[in-house]
Amino acid sequence: MYYVPDDTDKCGYYICNACGEKFLSLQTMDKIPCPYCEKEIDLEIGPDEKMEDSTDTAELQQVLEGEDVEKMDTLLSLAITGGNYEWI
């Protein structure tokens, strides 16, 4: 699968309030840090600089279980790959 490992039985479907990305995560908490927004955080800091905080911007929309995990993973990955099935 694209977002979660094969044979995943339960995962969370999240939408980020900051960047609008939709993704699946093995976590099922109400809010988590968005993996796409975290990439923008500069972890190289100088001696007089503060480390940027990672904020929980992604909200849980639904907890998926069983077949729904594979269906949603396929649906979200088709949006990214443009419907190209060759990677499957």
N, C-alpha and C positions, 0 to 999 in steps of 0.2 A: 504494500500500500504506500501511499505517498506521504501522508502526514503522521500516521501511527504505524507501529510494527504489525506485521501479519499476525492473524489470530488474536487481535485485541478484542476483548469482550466488552469493555466499558471505557468510554472516553467523554470528554467535554467538548461541546461545540461553542466556540467563542467568537465574538466580534469586538475589535478594538475601537474604542471611542475616539482615539487620537488620529489613527491613520485609516480606519475603516476596513482593515484586513479581516478576513474570515478564515479561521483555522481550527484544527482539531488538536487537542492536547490530552495526554494521559491523565492530567490533573482534572479534578471536578470541583474545585473551590469556586466561590462566587466571583472573585476577581483575581487575576494573575497578571504579571508583567507581559506585555506583548513582545514576542520574539523579534518582530520586525522593527518596532520602535527601539528595542534594546541595542540593535546593531548600530544605531546612530549615536549612542553614548560614547564619548571619548574617554577611554580608560587610562590613557597616558596623561598623567597630571604632573605638574611641577611642584616644587616644595611649598609654594605659597598658594596653591590652588586647592579647591575642595573637589572631592569626588562627586559627580552627578548622581542624584538619587534615581533609582529605577522605580517608577511608580506603576501601580497596578491599574492599567488602562483597559485591559480586555475583560469584558463581562461575560459570564456564563449565560448562554442562551438556552441550552438544552443538554441534558445528560443522555448520551446515546448508548444503547446496549444491543448486543447480539448482531443481527444482520444489518441493523441501521448504521452501525459503525462503518462497515464496508461500503454501503450505499452512499453515505455522506462523504466518505473519503474519495470515492470515485467521482462523485458530483463536483466536489471542490477542486479536485485535481484536473478535471476536464476544463474548468474555467481557466486554469493556469496554462495548460498545455495546448489550449485552443482546439480541443477535440481530437488530438492526435493520439490514436490508440497504440501506436508502435512501441511506446515505452512500457506498455503493460506486459 
